Amino acid sequence: MNTKQFSNKILELADNVYRLAKSILRDEHTAQDAVQDLNLKLWERRNELDKIENIKGFVLRTMRNLCLDKLRQKHDDSELSENLEYEEFDPHAQLEKKDMATQATILINRLPELQRTIIRMRDVEGLEIAEIAEITLLSENAVRVNLSRARQKIREQLIIN
């Protein structure tokens, strides 16, 4: 793919890619950075892009994955800083809260990838069903079904434990 083709096929999607990044990351500057990161990655792989049939779907899915990686990294960083802070709360309540959060994280991580992604986007990031459907390229009904199944699995595991 040459420069003109890249511009016509990839860079023309910039508005869609930015809106997607902003809906996931909830921050303009981080979304802009993510778009630049994506463009750089796609430029480096421009010779492979000709083989892709649905370039728009590929670009949006790649943007989604990049944003999710950024959120994971941000979450890991904030969790580390929270653990380093001194908290003046009831130690027993804090320990119980942390144990429950740890257990929920473990259970979410055991879910199939699609369900794990959807439950995080909905319950952790607060995205709407329509936004999740757009990001995952699923129908809204499929998103609801996967979300319901994921929540049910977690509920069942919490009851067992």
N, CA and C atoms as an extended XYZ file, in Angstrom:
483
Properties=species:S:1:pos:R:3:atomname:S:1:resname:S:1:resid:I:1 pbc="F F F"
N         0.850       -1.165        0.000 N   MET     1
C         0.000        0.000        0.000 CA  MET     1
C         0.901        1.236        0.000 C   MET     1
N         0.689        2.099       -0.974 N   ASN     2
C         1.501        3.306       -1.043 CA  ASN     2
C         0.890        4.423       -0.189 C   ASN     2
N         1.539        5.566       -0.172 N   THR     3
C         1.121        6.681        0.676 CA  THR     3
C        -0.282        7.161        0.334 C   THR     3
N        -0.584        7.268       -0.941 N   LYS     4
C        -1.903        7.751       -1.362 CA  LYS     4
C        -3.000        6.763       -0.949 C   LYS     4
N        -2.755        5.483       -1.172 N   GLN     5
C        -3.734        4.473       -0.782 CA  GLN     5
C        -3.932        4.465        0.733 C   GLN     5
N        -2.847        4.595        1.459 N   PHE     6
C        -2.925        4.637        2.920 CA  PHE     6
C        -3.770        5.827        3.359 C   PHE     6
N        -3.526        6.948        2.751 N   SER     7
C        -4.289        8.151        3.079 CA  SER     7
C        -5.772        7.970        2.763 C   SER     7
N        -6.060        7.396        1.595 N   ASN     8
C        -7.453        7.218        1.172 CA  ASN     8
C        -8.192        6.169        1.990 C   ASN     8
N        -7.529        5.109        2.364 N   LYS     9
C        -8.201        4.012        3.056 CA  LYS     9
C        -8.127        4.106        4.572 C   LYS     9
N        -7.030        4.570        5.106 N   ILE    10
C        -6.817        4.556        6.556 CA  ILE    10
C        -7.089        5.923        7.170 C   ILE    10
N        -6.446        6.941        6.660 N   LEU    11
C        -6.561        8.257        7.279 CA  LEU    11
C        -7.955        8.855        7.131 C   LEU    11
N        -8.717        8.401        6.135 N   GLU    12
C       -10.088        8.906        5.994 CA  GLU    12
C       -10.992        8.377        7.112 C   GLU    12
N       -10.552        7.357        7.820 N   LEU    13
C       -11.307        6.798        8.939 CA  LEU    13
C       -10.980        7.487       10.259 C   LEU    13
N       -10.187        8.540       10.209 N   ALA    14
C        -9.686        9.182       11.429 CA  ALA    14
C       -10.806        9.615       12.369 C   ALA    14
N       -11.889       10.186       11.844 N   ASP    15
C       -12.990       10.626       12.717 CA  ASP    15
C       -13.631        9.443       13.425 C   ASP    15
N       -13.892        8.373       12.684 N   ASN    16
C       -14.494        7.176       13.285 CA  ASN    16
C       -13.572        6.582       14.345 C   ASN    16
N       -12.303        6.513       14.041 N   VAL    17
C       -11.322        5.932       14.944 CA  VAL    17
C       -11.205        6.789       16.211 C   VAL    17
N       -11.188        8.095       16.041 N   TYR    18
C       -11.087        8.997       17.194 CA  TYR    18
C       -12.322        8.879       18.088 C   TYR    18
N       -13.505        8.864       17.491 N   ARG    19
C       -14.741        8.740       18.287 CA  ARG    19
C       -14.746        7.425       19.069 C   ARG    19
N       -14.307        6.368       18.433 N   LEU    20
C       -14.236        5.081       19.109 CA  LEU    20
C       -13.258        5.147       20.284 C   LEU    20
N       -12.083        5.692       20.034 N   ALA    21
C       -11.068        5.798       21.087 CA  ALA    21
C       -11.574        6.658       22.236 C   ALA    21
N       -12.223        7.752       21.916 N   LYS    22
C       -12.727        8.642       22.963 CA  LYS    22
C       -13.842        7.966       23.764 C   LYS    22
N       -14.680        7.176       23.096 N   SER    23
C       -15.763        6.498       23.822 CA  SER    23
C       -15.212        5.438       24.773 C   SER    23
N       -14.100        4.829       24.416 N   ILE    24
C       -13.512        3.815       25.285 CA  ILE    24
C       -12.657        4.454       26.374 C   ILE    24
N       -11.823        5.392       25.989 N   LEU    25
C       -10.842        5.967       26.919 CA  LEU    25
C       -11.394        7.121       27.754 C   LEU    25
N       -12.447        7.760       27.267 N   ARG    26
C       -13.106        8.856       27.990 CA  ARG    26
C       -12.185       10.047       28.254 C   ARG    26
N       -11.235       10.268       27.357 N   ASP    27
C       -10.304       11.387       27.509 CA  ASP    27
C        -9.811       11.789       26.124 C   ASP    27
N        -9.963       13.082       25.801 N   GLU    28
C        -9.608       13.559       24.463 CA  GLU    28
C        -8.127       13.357       24.138 C   GLU    28
N        -7.265       13.737       25.065 N   HIS    29
C        -5.825       13.676       24.797 CA  HIS    29
C        -5.344       12.228       24.658 C   HIS    29
N        -5.833       11.379       25.524 N   THR    30
C        -5.451        9.971       25.444 CA  THR    30
C        -5.978        9.362       24.154 C   THR    30
N        -7.176        9.759       23.753 N   ALA    31
C        -7.757        9.261       22.500 CA  ALA    31
C        -6.933        9.728       21.299 C   ALA    31
N        -6.507       10.983       21.324 N   GLN    32
C        -5.670       11.494       20.234 CA  GLN    32
C        -4.349       10.738       20.164 C   GLN    32
N        -3.769       10.480       21.323 N   ASP    33
C        -2.525        9.703       21.364 CA  ASP    33
C        -2.744        8.300       20.811 C   ASP    33
N        -3.864        7.703       21.171 N   ALA    34
C        -4.173        6.354       20.691 CA  ALA    34
C        -4.328        6.331       19.173 C   ALA    34
N        -4.965        7.356       18.619 N   VAL    35
C        -5.124        7.437       17.153 CA  VAL    35
C        -3.756        7.538       16.492 C   VAL    35
N        -2.868        8.354       17.061 N   GLN    36
C        -1.523        8.479       16.497 CA  GLN    36
C        -0.757        7.154       16.591 C   GLN    36
N        -0.901        6.477       17.734 N   ASP    37
C        -0.248        5.169       17.898 CA  ASP    37
C        -0.760        4.182       16.853 C   ASP    37
N        -2.075        4.191       16.654 N   LEU    38
C        -2.676        3.289       15.671 CA  LEU    38
C        -2.169        3.596       14.264 C   LEU    38
N        -2.168        4.871       13.897 N   ASN    39
C        -1.698        5.248       12.565 CA  ASN    39
C        -0.250        4.819       12.344 C   ASN    39
N         0.571        4.962       13.370 N   LEU    40
C         1.966        4.546       13.267 CA  LEU    40
C         2.065        3.033       13.070 C   LEU    40
N         1.307        2.279       13.870 N   LYS    41
C         1.329        0.819       13.743 CA  LYS    41
C         0.841        0.375       12.365 C   LYS    41
N        -0.223        1.004       11.898 N   LEU    42
C        -0.750        0.638       10.578 CA  LEU    42
C         0.221        1.032        9.462 C   LEU    42
N         0.878        2.171        9.606 N   TRP    43
C         1.854        2.593        8.609 CA  TRP    43
C         3.011        1.596        8.527 C   TRP    43
N         3.443        1.121        9.691 N   GLU    44
C         4.536        0.151        9.712 CA  GLU    44
C         4.126       -1.171        9.055 C   GLU    44
N         2.833       -1.473        9.063 N   ARG    45
C         2.327       -2.724        8.475 CA  ARG    45
C         1.588       -2.474        7.160 C   ARG    45
N         1.820       -1.328        6.535 N   ARG    46
C         1.062       -0.932        5.344 CA  ARG    46
C         1.135       -1.941        4.206 C   ARG    46
N         2.235       -2.670        4.103 N   ASN    47
C         2.370       -3.647        3.024 CA  ASN    47
C         1.465       -4.856        3.220 C   ASN    47
N         1.036       -5.108        4.459 N   GLU    48
C         0.153       -6.234        4.744 CA  GLU    48
C        -1.325       -5.843        4.636 C   GLU    48
N        -1.624       -4.552        4.619 N   LEU    49
C        -3.006       -4.090        4.656 CA  LEU    49
C        -3.782       -4.367        3.377 C   LEU    49
N        -3.086       -4.522        2.269 N   ASP    50
C        -3.767       -4.811        1.003 CA  ASP    50
C        -4.494       -6.150        1.037 C   ASP    50
N        -4.043       -7.056        1.872 N   LYS    51
C        -4.627       -8.391        1.948 CA  LYS    51
C        -5.932       -8.421        2.746 C   LYS    51
N        -6.232       -7.354        3.469 N   ILE    52
C        -7.409       -7.319        4.337 CA  ILE    52
C        -8.625       -6.878        3.535 C   ILE    52
N        -9.696       -7.684        3.613 N   GLU    53
C       -10.906       -7.394        2.842 CA  GLU    53
C       -11.700       -6.234        3.444 C   GLU    53
N       -11.967       -6.288        4.741 N   ASN    54
C       -12.752       -5.245        5.408 CA  ASN    54
C       -11.803       -4.354        6.209 C   ASN    54
N       -11.239       -3.379        5.543 N   ILE    55
C       -10.214       -2.533        6.155 CA  ILE    55
C       -10.795       -1.694        7.296 C   ILE    55
N       -12.035       -1.204        7.129 N   LYS    56
C       -12.657       -0.392        8.176 CA  LYS    56
C       -12.854       -1.223        9.449 C   LYS    56
N       -13.379       -2.421        9.299 N   GLY    57
C       -13.566       -3.299       10.450 CA  GLY    57
C       -12.248       -3.624       11.127 C   GLY    57
N       -11.221       -3.881       10.321 N   PHE    58
C        -9.898       -4.191       10.861 CA  PHE    58
C        -9.345       -3.010       11.653 C   PHE    58
N        -9.467       -1.812       11.092 N   VAL    59
C        -8.935       -0.619       11.746 CA  VAL    59
C        -9.680       -0.363       13.061 C   VAL    59
N       -10.998       -0.479       13.047 N   LEU    60
C       -11.771       -0.240       14.264 CA  LEU    60
C       -11.476       -1.295       15.332 C   LEU    60
N       -11.358       -2.531       14.922 N   ARG    61
C       -11.045       -3.583       15.886 CA  ARG    61
C        -9.647       -3.370       16.466 C   ARG    61
N        -8.694       -2.985       15.631 N   THR    62
C        -7.337       -2.722       16.106 CA  THR    62
C        -7.338       -1.547       17.082 C   THR    62
N        -8.136       -0.520       16.787 N   MET    63
C        -8.241        0.624       17.690 CA  MET    63
C        -8.834        0.187       19.026 C   MET    63
N        -9.880       -0.624       18.977 N   ARG    64
C       -10.504       -1.132       20.198 CA  ARG    64
C        -9.483       -1.879       21.055 C   ARG    64
N        -8.727       -2.761       20.442 N   ASN    65
C        -7.729       -3.538       21.171 CA  ASN    65
C        -6.645       -2.643       21.766 C   ASN    65
N        -6.218       -1.657       21.011 N   LEU    66
C        -5.208       -0.716       21.494 CA  LEU    66
C        -5.734        0.054       22.705 C   LEU    66
N        -6.990        0.497       22.636 N   CYS    67
C        -7.593        1.241       23.745 CA  CYS    67
C        -7.737        0.356       24.976 C   CYS    67
N        -8.154       -0.877       24.777 N   LEU    68
C        -8.287       -1.794       25.909 CA  LEU    68
C        -6.932       -2.046       26.566 C   LEU    68
N        -5.888       -2.146       25.753 N   ASP    69
C        -4.535       -2.291       26.307 CA  ASP    69
C        -4.160       -1.068       27.144 C   ASP    69
N        -4.502        0.120       26.651 N   LYS    70
C        -4.198        1.349       27.387 CA  LYS    70
C        -4.965        1.386       28.708 C   LYS    70
N        -6.232        0.948       28.677 N   LEU    71
C        -7.021        0.922       29.910 CA  LEU    71
C        -6.447       -0.062       30.919 C   LEU    71
N        -6.032       -1.225       30.439 N   ARG    72
C        -5.423       -2.208       31.334 CA  ARG    72
C        -4.160       -1.643       31.973 C   ARG    72
N        -3.351       -0.993       31.162 N   GLN    73
C        -2.112       -0.413       31.669 CA  GLN    73
C        -2.425        0.685       32.689 C   GLN    73
N        -3.401        1.523       32.389 N   LYS    74
C        -3.795        2.595       33.298 CA  LYS    74
C        -4.344        2.013       34.595 C   LYS    74
N        -5.153        0.965       34.482 N   HIS    75
C        -5.724        0.312       35.661 CA  HIS    75
C        -4.623       -0.287       36.526 C   HIS    75
N        -3.682       -0.954       35.906 N   ASP    76
C        -2.568       -1.548       36.650 CA  ASP    76
C        -1.752       -0.470       37.358 C   ASP    76
N        -1.521        0.661       36.680 N   ASP    77
C        -0.765        1.760       37.274 CA  ASP    77
C        -1.515        2.380       38.450 C   ASP    77
N        -2.831        2.579       38.299 N   SER    78
C        -3.600        3.201       39.381 CA  SER    78
C        -3.733        2.246       40.558 C   SER    78
N        -3.838        0.950       40.286 N   GLU    79
C        -3.914       -0.034       41.353 CA  GLU    79
C        -2.623       -0.024       42.171 C   GLU    79
N        -1.515        0.103       41.493 N   LEU    80
C        -0.225        0.163       42.175 CA  LEU    80
C        -0.148        1.391       43.068 C   LEU    80
N        -0.566        2.550       42.554 N   SER    81
C        -0.492        3.765       43.356 CA  SER    81
C        -1.468        3.719       44.523 C   SER    81
N        -2.644        3.095       44.334 N   GLU    82
C        -3.601        2.953       45.430 CA  GLU    82
C        -3.021        2.086       46.542 C   GLU    82
N        -2.323        1.045       46.155 N   ASN    83
C        -1.742        0.156       47.155 CA  ASN    83
C        -0.642        0.838       47.952 C   ASN    83
N        -0.013        1.851       47.381 N   LEU    84
C         1.064        2.543       48.062 CA  LEU    84
C         0.559        3.635       49.000 C   LEU    84
N        -0.701        4.070       48.813 N   GLU    85
C        -1.258        5.132       49.644 CA  GLU    85
C        -1.681        4.593       51.005 C   GLU    85
N        -1.596        5.440       52.022 N   TYR    86
C        -2.055        5.081       53.357 CA  TYR    86
C        -3.533        5.448       53.460 C   TYR    86
N        -4.372        4.516       53.911 N   GLU    87
C        -5.800        4.758       54.013 CA  GLU    87
C        -6.229        4.674       55.477 C   GLU    87
N        -7.048        5.633       55.901 N   GLU    88
C        -7.492        5.692       57.287 CA  GLU    88
C        -8.899        5.112       57.445 C   GLU    88
N        -9.122        3.906       56.993 N   PHE    89
C       -10.404        3.248       57.097 CA  PHE    89
C       -10.267        2.038       58.007 C   PHE    89
N       -11.386        1.448       58.287 N   ASP    90
C       -11.402        0.225       59.071 CA  ASP    90
C       -10.602       -0.840       58.321 C   ASP    90
N        -9.538       -1.360       58.906 N   PRO    91
C        -8.690       -2.320       58.203 CA  PRO    91
C        -9.448       -3.591       57.802 C   PRO    91
N       -10.359       -4.037       58.652 N   HIS    92
C       -11.128       -5.241       58.334 CA  HIS    92
C       -12.011       -5.004       57.107 C   HIS    92
N       -12.684       -3.857       57.075 N   ALA    93
C       -13.555       -3.530       55.938 CA  ALA    93
C       -12.735       -3.391       54.657 C   ALA    93
N       -11.561       -2.782       54.764 N   GLN    94
C       -10.697       -2.611       53.595 CA  GLN    94
C       -10.216       -3.955       53.064 C   GLN    94
N        -9.847       -4.841       53.980 N   LEU    95
C        -9.384       -6.164       53.575 CA  LEU    95
C       -10.500       -6.946       52.901 C   LEU    95
N       -11.692       -6.859       53.467 N   GLU    96
C       -12.843       -7.556       52.892 CA  GLU    96
C       -13.170       -7.006       51.499 C   GLU    96
N       -13.116       -5.700       51.350 N   LYS    97
C       -13.375       -5.053       50.055 CA  LYS    97
C       -12.331       -5.477       49.018 C   LYS    97
N       -11.092       -5.498       49.448 N   LYS    98
C       -10.007       -5.876       48.538 CA  LYS    98
C       -10.128       -7.346       48.124 C   LYS    98
N       -10.486       -8.208       49.094 N   ASP    99
C       -10.672       -9.627       48.779 CA  ASP    99
C       -11.799       -9.832       47.765 C   ASP    99
N       -12.899       -9.108       47.947 N   MET   100
C       -14.026       -9.224       47.028 CA  MET   100
C       -13.635       -8.727       45.635 C   MET   100
N       -12.915       -7.621       45.574 N   ALA   101
C       -12.467       -7.088       44.283 CA  ALA   101
C       -11.509       -8.062       43.607 C   ALA   101
N       -10.627       -8.648       44.382 N   THR   102
C        -9.679       -9.628       43.846 CA  THR   102
C       -10.427      -10.843       43.305 C   THR   102
N       -11.392      -11.321       44.073 N   GLN   103
C       -12.185      -12.475       43.644 CA  GLN   103
C       -12.956      -12.161       42.364 C   GLN   103
N       -13.560      -10.970       42.292 N   ALA   104
C       -14.300      -10.579       41.094 CA  ALA   104
C       -13.365      -10.495       39.887 C   ALA   104
N       -12.183       -9.939       40.083 N   THR   105
C       -11.208       -9.840       38.998 CA  THR   105
C       -10.795      -11.224       38.512 C   THR   105
N       -10.569      -12.130       39.434 N   ILE   106
C       -10.197      -13.497       39.065 CA  ILE   106
C       -11.308      -14.152       38.255 C   ILE   106
N       -12.542      -13.973       38.712 N   LEU   107
C       -13.680      -14.581       38.012 CA  LEU   107
C       -13.878      -13.963       36.632 C   LEU   107
N       -13.713      -12.659       36.534 N   ILE   108
C       -13.838      -12.006       35.226 CA  ILE   108
C       -12.744      -12.494       34.288 C   ILE   108
N       -11.538      -12.662       34.799 N   ASN   109
C       -10.428      -13.121       33.968 CA  ASN   109
C       -10.619      -14.555       33.475 C   ASN   109
N       -11.444      -15.336       34.164 N   ARG   110
C       -11.718      -16.712       33.740 CA  ARG   110
C       -12.765      -16.796       32.638 C   ARG   110
N       -13.480      -15.714       32.407 N   LEU   111
C       -14.520      -15.717       31.377 CA  LEU   111
C       -13.895      -15.826       29.988 C   LEU   111
N       -14.667      -16.309       29.012 N   PRO   112
C       -14.180      -16.278       27.628 CA  PRO   112
C       -13.878      -14.832       27.220 C   PRO   112
N       -12.979      -14.664       26.287 N   GLU   113
C       -12.485      -13.328       25.929 CA  GLU   113
C       -13.596      -12.343       25.601 C   GLU   113
N       -14.562      -12.759       24.792 N   LEU   114
C       -15.629      -11.848       24.386 CA  LEU   114
C       -16.456      -11.410       25.591 C   LEU   114
N       -16.837      -12.346       26.439 N   GLN   115
C       -17.621      -12.005       27.623 CA  GLN   115
C       -16.810      -11.126       28.576 C   GLN   115
N       -15.548      -11.434       28.721 N   ARG   116
C       -14.668      -10.645       29.587 CA  ARG   116
C       -14.587       -9.203       29.087 C   ARG   116
N       -14.421       -9.038       27.788 N   THR   117
C       -14.333       -7.701       27.204 CA  THR   117
C       -15.637       -6.942       27.390 C   THR   117
N       -16.749       -7.602       27.123 N   ILE   118
C       -18.045       -6.935       27.212 CA  ILE   118
C       -18.367       -6.541       28.644 C   ILE   118
N       -18.137       -7.420       29.598 N   ILE   119
C       -18.460       -7.077       30.992 CA  ILE   119
C       -17.574       -5.953       31.503 C   ILE   119
N       -16.340       -5.902       31.089 N   ARG   120
C       -15.459       -4.800       31.501 CA  ARG   120
C       -15.919       -3.487       30.882 C   ARG   120
N       -16.272       -3.539       29.599 N   MET   121
C       -16.702       -2.322       28.920 CA  MET   121
C       -17.996       -1.779       29.536 C   MET   121
N       -18.897       -2.674       29.898 N   ARG   122
C       -20.194       -2.254       30.440 CA  ARG   122
C       -20.111       -1.905       31.926 C   ARG   122
N       -19.587       -2.799       32.735 N   ASP   123
C       -19.640       -2.621       34.185 CA  ASP   123
C       -18.464       -1.847       34.760 C   ASP   123
N       -17.329       -1.881       34.107 N   VAL   124
C       -16.167       -1.161       34.626 CA  VAL   124
C       -16.050        0.209       33.967 C   VAL   124
N       -16.165        0.237       32.644 N   GLU   125
C       -15.993        1.487       31.911 CA  GLU   125
C       -17.298        2.260       31.735 C   GLU   125
N       -18.433        1.592       31.942 N   GLY   126
C       -19.727        2.265       31.863 CA  GLY   126
C       -20.212        2.581       30.462 C   GLY   126
N       -19.738        1.841       29.475 N   LEU   127
C       -20.189        2.090       28.105 CA  LEU   127
C       -21.607        1.578       27.910 C   LEU   127
N       -22.324        2.197       26.988 N   GLU   128
C       -23.681        1.781       26.644 CA  GLU   128
C       -23.620        0.548       25.741 C   GLU   128
N       -24.725       -0.186       25.700 N   ILE   129
C       -24.809       -1.399       24.878 CA  ILE   129
C       -24.525       -1.070       23.412 C   ILE   129
N       -25.083        0.033       22.920 N   ALA   130
C       -24.881        0.414       21.517 CA  ALA   130
C       -23.407        0.686       21.222 C   ALA   130
N       -22.716        1.332       22.163 N   GLU   131
C       -21.294        1.612       21.982 CA  GLU   131
C       -20.491        0.311       21.969 C   GLU   131
N       -20.839       -0.586       22.861 N   ILE   132
C       -20.139       -1.872       22.909 CA  ILE   132
C       -20.374       -2.645       21.619 C   ILE   132
N       -21.603       -2.596       21.117 N   ALA   133
C       -21.933       -3.287       19.864 CA  ALA   133
C       -21.096       -2.734       18.710 C   ALA   133
N       -20.939       -1.431       18.676 N   GLU   134
C       -20.141       -0.809       17.612 CA  GLU   134
C       -18.676       -1.210       17.713 C   GLU   134
N       -18.159       -1.223       18.917 N   ILE   135
C       -16.753       -1.535       19.137 CA  ILE   135
C       -16.450       -2.995       18.818 C   ILE   135
N       -17.334       -3.890       19.273 N   THR   136
C       -17.084       -5.323       19.109 CA  THR   136
C       -17.587       -5.867       17.784 C   THR   136
N       -18.285       -5.022       17.032 N   LEU   137
C       -18.858       -5.422       15.741 CA  LEU   137
C       -19.895       -6.535       15.906 C   LEU   137
N       -20.624       -6.498       17.018 N   LEU   138
C       -21.704       -7.443       17.291 CA  LEU   138
C       -23.023       -6.694       17.255 C   LEU   138
N       -24.132       -7.435       17.196 N   SER   139
C       -25.431       -6.791       17.321 CA  SER   139
C       -25.655       -6.444       18.787 C   SER   139
N       -26.550       -5.507       19.040 N   GLU   140
C       -26.840       -5.131       20.415 CA  GLU   140
C       -27.388       -6.323       21.189 C   GLU   140
N       -28.198       -7.140       20.530 N   ASN   141
C       -28.751       -8.323       21.186 CA  ASN   141
C       -27.640       -9.298       21.588 C   ASN   141
N       -26.672       -9.494       20.723 N   ALA   142
C       -25.550      -10.391       21.034 CA  ALA   142
C       -24.749       -9.848       22.220 C   ALA   142
N       -24.611       -8.539       22.307 N   VAL   143
C       -23.902       -7.930       23.436 CA  VAL   143
C       -24.679       -8.198       24.720 C   VAL   143
N       -25.995       -7.999       24.683 N   ARG   144
C       -26.824       -8.243       25.878 CA  ARG   144
C       -26.735       -9.703       26.327 C   ARG   144
N       -26.796      -10.612       25.374 N   VAL   145
C       -26.742      -12.041       25.699 CA  VAL   145
C       -25.403      -12.386       26.339 C   VAL   145
N       -24.314      -11.919       25.747 N   ASN   146
C       -22.980      -12.205       26.303 CA  ASN   146
C       -22.794      -11.561       27.672 C   ASN   146
N       -23.313      -10.368       27.858 N   LEU   147
C       -23.225       -9.695       29.144 CA  LEU   147
C       -24.008      -10.468       30.203 C   LEU   147
N       -25.190      -10.902       29.839 N   SER   148
C       -26.018      -11.675       30.765 CA  SER   148
C       -25.341      -12.986       31.152 C   SER   148
N       -24.794      -13.678       30.183 N   ARG   149
C       -24.109      -14.937       30.460 CA  ARG   149
C       -22.882      -14.730       31.343 C   ARG   149
N       -22.143      -13.664       31.086 N   ALA   150
C       -20.955      -13.374       31.885 CA  ALA   150
C       -21.340      -13.091       33.336 C   ALA   150
N       -22.363      -12.264       33.519 N   ARG   151
C       -22.804      -11.944       34.883 CA  ARG   151
C       -23.313      -13.195       35.599 C   ARG   151
N       -24.032      -14.040       34.865 N   GLN   152
C       -24.554      -15.271       35.462 CA  GLN   152
C       -23.414      -16.183       35.915 C   GLN   152
N       -22.384      -16.328       35.092 N   LYS   153
C       -21.239      -17.162       35.458 CA  LYS   153
C       -20.553      -16.631       36.710 C   LYS   153
N       -20.397      -15.322       36.791 N   ILE   154
C       -19.748      -14.726       37.959 CA  ILE   154
C       -20.616      -14.932       39.201 C   ILE   154
N       -21.911      -14.716       39.064 N   ARG   155
C       -22.833      -14.931       40.184 CA  ARG   155
C       -22.749      -16.360       40.706 C   ARG   155
N       -22.767      -17.318       39.779 N   GLU   156
C       -22.694      -18.730       40.158 CA  GLU   156
C       -21.393      -19.037       40.903 C   GLU   156
N       -20.290      -18.488       40.417 N   GLN   157
C       -18.996      -18.743       41.049 CA  GLN   157
C       -18.902      -18.085       42.429 C   GLN   157
N       -19.502      -16.921       42.583 N   LEU   158
C       -19.479      -16.250       43.887 CA  LEU   158
C       -20.293      -17.050       44.916 C   LEU   158
N       -21.392      -17.640       44.476 N   ILE   159
C       -22.216      -18.430       45.373 CA  ILE   159
C       -21.487      -19.688       45.798 C   ILE   159
N       -20.792      -20.333       44.862 N   ILE   160
C       -20.044      -21.554       45.146 CA  ILE   160
C       -18.932      -21.280       46.147 C   ILE   160
N       -18.235      -20.162       45.939 N   ASN   161
C       -17.103      -19.831       46.813 CA  ASN   161
C       -17.645      -19.192       48.056 C   ASN   161
